[in-house]
Amino acid sequence: MRSLKIMSMLSGLALAASALLTAHPAAADGPNGPTPPAEFTSDWHDPVTAAPPVDTPGTRSCEVTLAVAQFRDFTPYQGSYAPPKECGTRWNKVVLRLEGSVKGRQYDRLGHLTVGGVEIFRTSTPQPSPDGITWSVEKDVTRYRDTLSRPQPVEMLIGNVVNETYTGVLDVRVTLTFHTAQGRVKPAAGTPDRVIPLTGATLTTPRNTERVLAEVYATGSGGGCEEYWYLSVPDAAPYSCRAAEGPHREVRVSVDGRLAGIAAPFPTVWTGGWSNPFLWYVTPGPRAFDVQPIVYDLTPFAALLNDGRAHRVDVAVAGVPAGQVGWSTPTNVLLWQDEGSRVVTGGLDRHEESVPRNSSRYTAGSPHRLDTDADHRLTVAGHLNTSHGRVRTTVDRTVAHTSVHRWGEDENPDAFTARWTDRESVTSGRTVTRTDRTYTMDGETTIGAGDRLRTVLTLGDRAAASVVRDGRRLSWSWLDDTYTGDATYTTGVPRDQRHAVGTTNERYRLYGSDGCHDRSVTTVQGTVTQDLRRC
């Protein structure tokens, strides 16, 4: 059971945008650029990703501090927020920015920030060098305009443990920058009229609601088996993490006991994951610093929710063994209201669900092997009688998962290849929005001679989206965020005797009707050796 036990030990998330490049040199420059050291030292480059910064309009802006805190334990920061008077309420963009620093020794930790009970940011932290690192994360939070338009209580927590061994205190500052709408720069379009945190299991909506989205910040974490949910095996297989239904997970939303939405969770790898923190010291895996919520369109259920009564809304992760902890699913409900109606009526017209298919086939041998194949489809349709006519909405979503897990005796080697797809089509009136998401993972951890542990890993986060009205494409985008890493170190020895080496590369490509971003960042032994922009 050695490999996964090391994974759990080295990636100790205590709870559950892009990091910006900051200057923190780890090597001298050579004739062809930075010359990396022969192995990792006690210092390395500050964390950096290839993702784009948040695009802003260049208009007058105002900054508000949300939180300034040092996290040593599980005591949350509590404060207050008020919108900036000098920037009014006509905002084109609102950008959250976290700036952090930590030094010494510390695990990766998961954190969240709420304003008025609404979770607007979920993140994890990098692991520090003995000499210390700084990092930053940006996120577009314009969609929380309703929450940010009035004074609110603020709570933030990055659960941490500080003692004689784990010395890293997480020092963070979080701000909001409001970019005003001026001249040709218009206020942000399409933001919800109401944002309601799902603090319990019931929801009461305004009776004139005409669109309903739910966003779920689903994360598997805690340092236990659900942090590596994709590696779990059925009870009959000899592996350290077991789940009767195997590794397939699905995040489901139900309304009054009826299935309303399905989604594939993103297989986030935190900055201590896959037994090898040297993979992540400079380049985190996709989404590790900006945990993006899963979004569900629940508009077909709007007529049922508009009766003025409280309705039960449940979020569950299918496939988790009974009693198993490790998943967190904070949820916000985003609502759009019909200004021309006091009550919007309608009905749920269609509800079709395939029988969920989930097959995990274990084959004993050397290596052991587990083949998993799963899929599920849900189609829901409804209509609303609005002040601008009858609007029909159909949501069709299909999730699928295929994976092959191979492992040797004592879980050495431990190899895994997987592909998850989440395909969604939403038809609202004459407009069709399609989104095809694909997540991939291909890696292996081995422990060889001299207790040298090597991890080779490739991760992919891909999505293609389009909006079409009356057969004419209004917008489109294509995303491919690919991370590759290869790192080796000696296990079971003090930090300064690990003789670690490692290379990483992230290429983040985003093309579409809004422009182009194509950037690659390469690191060797903690030194950024290439930062290439192609757009």
N, C-alpha and C positions, 0 to 999 in steps of 0.2 A: 504493500500500500504506500510505498515511499513517495512516489511522485506527487500524488494529489495531496498527501499530508504536507509536503513542502509548500505546495500552492497555498493551502489554507494558512500555513504558518507565516508565509512571507507577504500575503495580501490580506491584511487584517482590518478591513473596513469595519469601523465600530458602529455605524448606522447605515443608513444609506447616509458654442461661441468659440470661441477660438482663443488660444493663448497667444499673446503678442510677443514678438521677438524683442528681447531686452539684452543689452550688452553686459555680458558676464564672461570675459575671456577665460578659456581653460588651456590655451596653448599659444605659442608664439606663431607669427605668420612666417610661412616659407615662401619660396619664389612662385608657387602656384596656389597660394592661399594658406589658410590655417594648417599647421602641421600638427596632427594629433599625437598624443603621447603613446608609448608602446602599450600601455594598459590604463585602465581607469585610475585616477589619482583621488585625492581627498576633495577635489573640486571639479565641477563640470559646468557646462553652459546652462543658463537658466532655461526652463521649459519653453518650448516653441512648437507651434503647429503650423501646417501649411494652409489652414482655413482662412478665408478672407475676413477682414474687419467688417463691422457693421457699416453699411453705406449711410451717410448722413447728407442733408441738403445744403449745408454751408450757410444756413441762416443764423440769426442771433440765438444763443443758447444760454441755459441756466443750469447750474449744478446743485444737487441736493445730496447731502450725506445721509445714507440710510443706516449704516452701522460701522462702528469702529470697535474692534474687540480682539482680545487674546483668548484663544480657546485652549484650555489646559485639561478640561474634564467634560462633563456632560451638563454643565450649567448653560442655559441658553442666554444669548444677549437679548435684552428687551429694551425697546426705545419707542420713539414716536416719529411720525412723518407728517409733513404738510407740503402741499404743492407750492412751487415757487411763484409768488405773486407777480414778480417782474416779468414772467414769461406767459402770463395769462393762461388760457385753457385751449388755445388753438395750437396744437402740437402736430408737427409732421412726423416726428420720430422721437422715441424715448429709448435711451441706451443705458443699460445697467453695466457697470464695470466693477469687478472685484480685483483688488491688488493685495497680494499676500507675500509673506516672507516666513521662512522657517529654517532652522539650522540644527545640526546635531544628528540625532537618530529618531526616526518616527515612521510609523506605518502610514499607508494611504487611509484617508478618512473621508466619509461621506457627509455632506452638509446640505442644508436647505435654508431658504429665506422666505418668510411670508410677510405680506402687507395686508392688514385687515383680514387675516385668516386665509388669504389667497396665496398659494405657493406660486411665486413668480420665478424662482431660480432654484435649481438642484445641481450640485457639483460634487466632484471628488478632488482630492488634493494630491500634489506630487510628493514623492519621497525626497527628503533633503540630503544634501551633502554635509559632511562634517563642517565645512567652511560656510555653509548657508546658501540658499537660493532665494530668488524672488520670482513671482509669476503674476500674470494678469489674465483675466477672462472678460470678454464682452458678450452681451446678449441683447438682442432687440426685444424690448418688452412693451412695445407700443400697443399690443392687443389688450393690455391691462389698463387702458385709458380710464375706464369706469372706476376702477379701484384707486388709481392714482390721482383722480380729480378732487379728492377731499382728504382731510386729515385722517390718519389711520395709525393703529398700533403696529409696531414692527417686531418680529422675532426672528432670530437667526441662531442656528446651532451647527457647529462642526464638532461632533463628539470626539473627544481626544483623551488619551491617557498619557500622563507625564510622570515619570518616576526616575530612579537611578539609571535604568537601562534606556528607556524611551524618553529622550530629553527634549524633543522638538515641540516648542510652543508655537501654535499657529496664530500669526499676527496678521489680521485682515482689515481692510477698509473697503466698504461698498458704497458706490455713488450712483445716482441717476442723473443723466444729462438730458434736458428737455430741449429739443430743437424746434423752434417756432415755425409756424406757417406764415409766410410773408410773400406778397406779390404773387408771382406765378407758382410759388410753392404752396400747395394746398394742404389743409389738414388731412391727417391719415384717414384713408377711406376704408370702409368695411370693418371697422373695429366694433366689437359687440356693445350693446347698450347696457348689459348687466353681466357681471362676473360673480358667480356664487360659489364659494368653497363648499364641497360636499363634506361637511363636518360630521354628519351622522349617516344614517342609511335612508333618510327621507329628503325629498326635494319638492318645494312649492314654487311654481313659476308664475310670472305675471300672465294674466289671462289673454293678453294680446300678443303672445310670443309667436313668431313666425319662422324662426330658425333656432336650432339647438345643437350645440357641439359640446362634447365632453373631452377634456384632456386629462390623461392619467400619467403621472410621473412614476412609471413602474420600474423598480430596480430590485434585482436580486443581490443581496449583499450580506454582510455580517460576519464574514470569515468562515462560514460553515459551508455545507454542501450546496445550498441554493445560490451561493456566489458563483459556483461552477455548475449550474443546473444542466447545462448542455452536455456535461460529462457523466451524469448519473446513469445508472444501469438498472435493469430489473433485478428483483431479489435473487434470482437464480444465478446471477453472474458474480464471479469473485472480484469485486472492486469496492473501494472504500466508501463511495457514495452511491446509495441505492434509492430507487423510486420504483414502486410497483408498476407504474405505467411507462417507465423509461425516461428519456431526456426531453421529450416534447413538452413545451409549455405554451400556453395560449392565454392572453389577457382578455377577459370577457366582461361585458357590461350588460346588466339586465335591468328592465323596468317592470316593476310589479311582478317579478318572477319570470318574465318572458325575456328570452335572449334578444338583446338590442344591438350588440356590436361585438365583433371579434377582431383580434389583432395578434401579430407575432411580436413578442418582446425583442428589443434589440440586445444582442449578446455582448454587452459592454465588458471590456477587459480593463480592470482598474490598474493603477500604476505599481502594483506588486504582483500582478497576475502571471499565471503560467510559470510559477516557480522562479521567476527571473526579473528582479527589479531593474537590472541593467538594460533591459529592453526599453524601459519607460522613463529613465531619469531625465532625458531631454525631450523626447517625443512621446507624448501620451497616445494611447489608442483612440480611434474615432469615438467622439462623444464623451470621453471620460471626464473632461472639464466642463462640458455643457450637456447635461443629461436632458435630452429632448423628450417632451411628453408624447404619448400616443394620442392621436386625435380621432374621435368617433363622431360621425354625423348622425344625430338622433332625431333629426327633423321629422321623419315619418311618425314619431311618437308625440309630436308637439300637440296635436289635437287632444290626445288623452291627458297630457299634462296640464292643459289649459282649463281644466274644470274647477280650478280654485282649491283643490284638495291637495294634501300631502301625498306624494307617491314614493314608493320604495325604489331606490336606485342602488344596486349592488355592483361591486367590482371584485372579481375573483381571478386567481391565476390557476387555470386548469393544469393538472399534472403534478402539482405539489403534493407530496405524501401527507396524509392526515397528521396534524400536530407538528408538522415541520415548519420552523420559523425561517425568516430570511428575506421575505418579500415585503416591500413597501409600495403602496398604491395611492398616494394622495391625489385627489381629483378636484378639478374645477369644472363648473358648468358655465358655458358661454351662451348668452341669449341675445337675440335680435328681436325687437318689438315692432309691431305694425302701428305707426303713429296715427293712422286713419281709422283704427278700430279699437273699441273697448274690449271686445272679446273676439278672438279668432277661433272659429269652429272648423270641423273637418273630421277626418277619420283615418284609421289604420286599415289599409286596403289589402295588403299582401304581406305574408310572413312565411318564407320558405327556407328551410335549413336542411342541409345534407346531413347524413349520419357521420359524425366525426370519425375519421379513420386514423388509427394510431397503431402502427406495427413496429415492435422492436424484436429482432431476431438475434438471439445470442448463439454464437458458435464457439465451443470450447476448442482450445488448441494452443499453439505457440506461434504467433501471438493469439490471445483471446480476441474475439471480434463481436461487435454489436452493430447491426444494420438497422437503422430507423427510417421509417417512411410514414408521414402523416399529412393529412389535409382536412380542410373544413370550409364550407361555403355557407354564407348567409345572405339572403336577399329580403329586403324590407321596403315596402312602399306605402305612402300615405298621401293625403291631400289636405290642403288648407284653403278656407274661404276667406281671403284677405281683402283689404280695401282696394287692391289693384287686381282683383280677379282670383280665380281658382288656380292654385299652384300645386302641381303634383311633384313629389320627390321620391326617387327610387335610389336606394343604396345597395350596391352589390359588392361583397367583399369575400375574397378567397385567400386563405393562408395555407402554406405548405412548408414542409420541412423534410429534408433528406440528410442523413449523416452516416458516417462510418467511423467507429471508434475501435482502435486496436491498441492492445497493451500486453506487455510481457509479464513474467513473474515478478512479484514485488512492484508491479506497475512501472517497470523499467524495461524498454522504453514505453512512452505513453503518447499515442498519436491520434489526431482527430481531424476529420474533414467534414464540413457541413455547409449547407446552403438553405437559407430561409427565404421565402417569398411572401409578400403581402400585397395583393393586387386589389385596388378599390376603384369603383366607378360610381359617381354620384350624378344623377340626372335631376335637375331642378328646373322645371319649365322647359325652356328651349336651350338651356346651358348644360353641358356635360363636362365634368371634371374627372380626369383619370389620373391615378397615381399608381405606379408600379415600383415597389420597394424590393430590393434584394440585399441580403446580408450574407457574407461568406466568412469562413474561418478554415484555415489549413495550417496545422502546426504539429510539432513533435518535441517532446522533452526527453532527453536521455542523460544518464549518469554513467560516465565511462571511467577509464583508468585514472587513478589519482583523485577520485571523487570529483572529477570535472563534470559539472552539469552544463549541458548545452540546450538551449531552446531556439528553435527556428520557427517563425510564425508569420503568416500573412493574414491580414484582416481587410474586409471590404464593406463599405457602406455605399450603396448605389440607389438612385431613384430617378425615375423619368416621370414628368408630370406635364399635363396639357389641359387647357380650358378651351372648349369649342362651343360656339353659339351659332345655331342655324347652319351648321356645317363649316363655319369660318373659324379658324384658330385665332383666339385672342391672346394667348400667352403660352409659353412652354419653357421647360427647364430640364437639364440633364446633369446629374451629379454622380461623380465617381471619386470617393475618398478611399485610397488604398494605402495601407501601412504594411511594411515588411521589416522584419528584424531578425538578427542572428547574434546571440550573446552567450558567452561561456564564462564560468567562474568556478572556483574550488569551494565546495560545500563543507560545512562543519568546522570552519576555521574563523578566527577573528577577521573583522572587516579589512584590515590592512594586509591580510595574507591571502585574499581571494584571487589576486592576479586576474582580474576580470577584463575581458575584451568584448567589444560588441559594435555592430554597425546597424543603423536603422535608416529607413527612408520612408517619407510620407509624400504622396502626390495627391493634391486636392484639385480636382477639375470640376468647375461649375460653368456650364454654358446655358444660354437661353435668351429669351426676349429682353431680359434686363441687362445683358452684357456677358462678359467673359472673365473668369478667374482661373488661372492654371499656374500652380506653384508647387515646387518640389523642395524638400528640405532633407539633406543627408547628414548623418552624424557618424563619427568614428571615435570610440573611446570617450564619449561625452563632448566631443568637439564638433561644432557645425562646420563641415567641410564644403558644403555646397548649399546655396539658397538661390534657386533658379525660378524666375518668373517668365512665363511664356506669353501672357496676354498684355 
